[in-house]
Amino acid sequence: MATTTEEERAEQLAQSATAAVKVGKLPDAARALREATSIAPQNHKVKAAWVYLKEEESKSPLLEICTQWVHSRDEHDGEKALKEIKGVRLTNEVAEHAMSILNAYKGECDTLDHVTGELLKYQTAQNVLATFIKDHPTEAYYQFFERGDDSMDGLLQVLLNRAAWPTDATWIQGHRDSFMLSLAMMMEEALDHPERAMKAIARLLAAHASHLKGIIDSDSFDVILAALDIRLPNSLRSQATLATIKLLELAPDTAQTLISKFVTSRVSRPTTDGLIVAFSAAAAIFPITTSVAAALFLTEGFISSLVPLVQSKKSMRLEQAALELISAACVDKTCREAINRHCREWLEDVVEAGIDRRRSNLAALILMKLGEEKASSTAPQIIVPGKVDQDDLISRFKGMVLSADNTSKQDSVEGLAYASLQPKVRENLANDHAFLLRLIETMADPEAAKPVLFGGLTIFVNLTTYLPFQSEEEKRIAQLKVYANASKPSDPDPYEGESHVTTRCNKVLASGIVPLLVASSKRASPSVLSQMLHILLSLSQEQKHRGLMAQQGAVKLIIHIWDHIHAEEHPQASSYSPASNRAAAHALARILISVNPTHVFSAASALPATNAIRPLILLLKPDQDAKSANLLQTFEALLALTNLASTDDTSRDTIIRLAWDTIMDDLVLSGNTLVQRASVELICNLVLSPLGIEKFADGSKRAGNRLHILLAMADVEDLKTRSAAGGALAMLLGFDPVVAEVLSKERGVQILLGLCEDENEDVRHRGVVCVRSLVGAGGEVGKKAVEVVGEKNGVAILKGVLTKSRRQEVITTTVEALKILVEKEKKGKIVEVEDEVD
């Protein structure tokens, strides 16, 4: 119950809220009343103020403005309505009433379209539209189609929102009605904004194809395929492509049959218009279902008669469509051979003539894709007229990239992406610093087409890619396969050697590729982000590159991409391959090995070090898709984690929680010396944390087993492993439970004394610290430690340390240990004598 003072405060807030309502400051009034309610929820003045606020909200001027606008059709009224909607948060009632009023507005209006889009963000407005579609589907669809893009997007949002519909039956019927109306729209002659109807078709197919059974027939499919025509806007063609992809997923056999019928019927009765549509559709189908498109392309007589047929029609549009089809067909090797045999001379003529830049560039791109295509053993010899040399094509495309003209950038970048598959071309491009700078500048242009960014990244992937890592076993198997095929092993291209690739990586990094990747990542698709990871992984292979990469934001970028891959709510998360996961983790590991983590994960960066831990832990487990284990990834991940574990307890505790069992139970016992060493070094840093100490000191059986393993690591041949194990033991032995556990091990004390006799000064130092902690323990544990150390000739061993060591800290610690040992031994003997006397 509120006190008198609290009641007064609540009433003051209610009074100020009422005043705010009177001057139209409704959000301020609501804020004050929420605070008043939290203080005195039962106060009658607070309740009255809420009622007053609700009444005024229901009197929103928006409703009056909308009513006036519907009658006046005055643009000024529309602007007032839009300003009112954007100025305040509407109540559900106001949004509902406003939507009902504006449904009476007929015709196209940009402001009305914008207002409709804003209103349909409210659930109640969506409910109104759902009812309108249910009762008057044709009127609602045509009205919103004519109104504009925002209105159609809002209509689609309503169609996909089950909550806006009273029953499942009405929701499904809304899908069917809208889908049929969209198909009908696409059949209209000279339709304005056909992309709106095609977008509805594609979205409904993608989201609820099962609701559309019985509607999709050959005529429907023809409508969609006809929208792939190269003469139509890209916005329409992209939606038609999405619809085609979905239909091929849903009913592949039927869809393939209908596609074949669509193309062959137009080719068999060739008219210019029909051929353009057929070639456009076939070109669009190639990337979606290559086998079906290739079968059509390789139909007997088609490719051999293609050039004469196109030339006979004397149509530039048809020539463009034919070139688009040939370019798409180059994805298939058999198609490339056929193109090289029957079309190459024509393609070279188109390049040489240069009458139309777009067609000339496309022909040059096709020739680049063909390369020096070799005939298969069973095919006739390919004729290569040689009018256009590959080097000339490369120079042509480089010149187009370097020029200020942006109209041909996409073709040139795509052509060089294909050309850069050749090692000598990679070397050529990497050695041209001006070209690299201009290419990066072109890719960074926000107005550049998406294929420019993708193609440019493909070039950089090719420039920076190292030959795949092969274990000795994989190399032997590869040699056996060569001998089994009775073929002579081919020498690798020298330009693919590691030194050449590293040099190219250095030049690419110096050109500013990392800042480009950081800037472009915000608008990148999964395929583009995967390319970025590939480039970053290659660049990070050279240790000298890692510092600059970290400075330019590579670590934050990699973690951003990792988060993108693993965002469960992201609809494209499944678009990434498992290789992307490991590429991100491996690139991150390499960089974090070579930089100070406190600089990368500083307070100024707003990026916690713990964000890097989960990716690194992925590499601690074997890759299930790999033929053999890549222990280099595991080793580098352990080094990176060790670096992070040197920062603070938050990082150490996160590593322990997520990966302790893997590190302690699997990797410490690895048969690989480097992996074992890195694991022990990581543990040495982890025991700086109380949680790490607890893993060895909680008195459990598992803790005893872990200590036993750590003692064994202090007795291995590898110097660095012994040193790390000694360091971990030196920290752990500051706790009496650990001392007691070491004393219980058969060779525990002997191993620690063995560290004191090591030839390496650092290891001896760790050894004497351990012994100092043993003999310095309190109570019965310390007494027993003195006895055991004495029995193991500890005094003589420690005296030997004094003669060997030159470092003051080692000598000081050894003297302390000897002093404690001798004093406790003397005290023990005195006690024994006294006991005998008694």
Summary of the structure (lengths in Angstrom):
residues: 838
radius of gyration: 37.5
end to end distance: 76.6
largest distance: 127.3
contacts: 2727
relative contact order: 0.02
helix: 76%
strand: 0%
